[in-house]
Amino acid sequence: MIREARNSLRLTQRDLAAMVGVKASHIAYIEGEQRNPSLALLRRLADTLGLNRRELLFMIHPEAKHLTEEEEPEKKVGKPDGWQQFSSNAALLRRHNITSAELKVLKQVNMLGPVSNPRNFLFVLNSIRMAANGGGL
């Protein structure tokens, strides 16, 4: 993202480095994903390149997204979420021979973020099974 923005402004790494107060090699390391900029440098880069600070922060430090998320709103009454639909469908669980250990892993996957469609759990499960059997992903 930084490289694309720099190139669109027709700046060299040296030009950008001078504008934000670092060495050109530091810009090269950041663009090559070998280093992450400090928060202060990230702000200067975003401002200089006309990038959204928040998007740049989440791209470089994805773990920061969890710090800025609002509390989960109360669940809407109505259609259950994907996990509820999936885990409560006994016929589906039997048909795919899903073990309790696999259910436990899929429940942890669900905690990473909401899964709206129960079929997505089958995709994750089949991917795990393939990897476990040496099939790779």
C-alpha positions as CSV (number, residue, x, y, z in Angstrom):
1,M,0.0,0.0,0.0
2,I,2.8,2.4,0.9
3,R,4.8,1.5,-2.3
4,E,1.7,2.0,-4.5
5,A,0.9,5.3,-2.9
6,R,4.5,6.5,-3.2
7,N,4.7,5.4,-6.8
8,S,1.4,7.1,-7.7
9,L,2.8,10.3,-6.3
10,R,6.0,9.7,-8.4
11,L,8.2,9.8,-5.3
12,T,11.4,7.8,-4.9
13,Q,12.1,6.0,-1.6
14,R,14.7,8.7,-1.0
15,D,12.1,11.4,-1.6
16,L,9.6,9.9,0.8
17,A,12.2,9.2,3.4
18,A,13.3,12.8,3.4
19,M,9.7,13.9,3.7
20,V,9.0,11.8,6.8
21,G,12.4,12.0,8.4
22,V,13.9,8.6,8.0
23,K,16.6,6.9,5.8
24,A,15.6,5.5,2.4
25,S,16.7,2.1,3.5
26,H,14.1,2.2,6.3
27,I,11.4,2.9,3.7
28,A,12.7,0.0,1.6
29,Y,12.4,-2.3,4.6
30,I,8.9,-1.1,5.3
31,E,7.8,-1.6,1.7
32,G,9.5,-5.0,1.7
33,E,7.5,-6.0,4.8
34,Q,10.7,-6.6,6.7
35,R,10.0,-3.9,9.3
36,N,6.9,-2.2,10.7
37,P,6.9,1.6,11.1
38,S,6.4,3.0,14.6
39,L,3.0,4.6,15.2
40,A,4.5,8.1,14.8
41,L,6.1,7.2,11.5
42,L,2.9,5.4,10.4
43,R,1.1,8.7,10.9
44,R,3.6,10.7,9.0
45,L,3.5,8.2,6.1
46,A,-0.3,8.3,6.0
47,D,-0.4,12.1,6.1
48,T,2.4,12.5,3.5
49,L,1.0,9.9,1.1
50,G,-2.7,10.8,1.6
51,L,-3.6,7.4,3.0
52,N,-6.3,6.7,5.6
53,R,-4.4,6.4,9.0
54,R,-6.8,3.8,10.3
55,E,-6.6,1.5,7.3
56,L,-2.8,1.8,7.2
57,L,-2.7,1.0,11.0
58,F,-4.8,-2.1,10.6
59,M,-2.9,-3.3,7.5
60,I,0.5,-3.0,9.3
61,H,-0.7,-4.0,12.8
62,P,-3.8,-6.2,12.3
63,E,-3.9,-7.0,16.0
64,A,-4.7,-3.3,16.7
65,K,-8.2,-3.8,15.2
66,H,-9.3,-5.7,18.3
67,L,-8.3,-2.7,20.5
68,T,-10.5,-0.3,18.6
69,E,-13.6,-2.4,18.1
70,E,-16.7,-1.3,19.9
71,E,-18.3,-3.7,22.4
72,E,-20.4,-6.2,20.6
73,P,-23.9,-4.9,20.1
74,E,-26.7,-7.0,21.6
75,K,-27.5,-9.9,19.4
76,K,-30.5,-9.3,17.1
77,V,-33.5,-11.4,17.9
78,G,-34.3,-13.6,14.9
79,K,-32.3,-15.8,12.7
80,P,-29.5,-17.6,14.7
81,D,-25.9,-17.0,13.7
82,G,-23.9,-19.5,11.6
83,W,-22.3,-21.3,14.6
84,Q,-25.7,-21.8,16.3
85,Q,-27.2,-23.2,13.0
86,F,-24.1,-25.4,12.4
87,S,-23.6,-26.8,15.9
88,S,-27.2,-27.5,16.5
89,N,-27.8,-29.4,13.3
90,A,-27.4,-33.0,14.4
91,A,-28.1,-34.4,11.0
92,L,-25.4,-32.3,9.4
93,L,-22.9,-33.3,12.1
94,R,-23.7,-37.0,11.7
95,R,-23.6,-36.8,7.9
96,H,-20.1,-35.3,7.9
97,N,-18.8,-37.4,10.9
98,I,-17.8,-34.4,12.9
99,T,-16.1,-35.3,16.1
100,S,-16.4,-33.5,19.4
101,A,-12.7,-32.5,19.0
102,E,-13.5,-31.0,15.6
103,L,-16.5,-29.1,17.0
104,K,-14.2,-27.7,19.7
105,V,-11.8,-26.4,17.0
106,L,-14.6,-25.0,14.9
107,K,-16.0,-23.2,18.0
108,Q,-12.6,-21.5,18.5
109,V,-12.7,-20.5,14.8
110,N,-16.1,-18.9,15.4
111,M,-14.6,-16.9,18.2
112,L,-12.2,-15.2,15.7
113,G,-15.2,-13.4,14.2
114,P,-18.8,-14.1,13.3
115,V,-19.5,-16.7,10.6
116,S,-22.8,-16.0,9.0
117,N,-23.2,-19.1,6.9
118,P,-22.9,-22.6,8.5
119,R,-21.5,-24.0,5.3
120,N,-18.3,-21.9,6.0
121,F,-17.6,-24.2,8.9
122,L,-17.6,-27.2,6.5
123,F,-15.0,-25.5,4.4
124,V,-12.8,-24.8,7.4
125,L,-13.3,-28.4,8.6
126,N,-12.5,-29.9,5.3
127,S,-9.4,-27.7,5.0
128,I,-8.2,-28.9,8.5
129,R,-8.9,-32.5,7.5
130,M,-6.9,-32.2,4.3
131,A,-4.0,-30.5,6.1
132,A,-4.0,-33.2,8.8
133,N,-3.9,-36.0,6.2
134,G,-1.0,-34.4,4.4
135,G,-3.1,-33.0,1.5
136,G,-2.0,-29.5,2.2
137,L,-4.1,-26.4,1.6
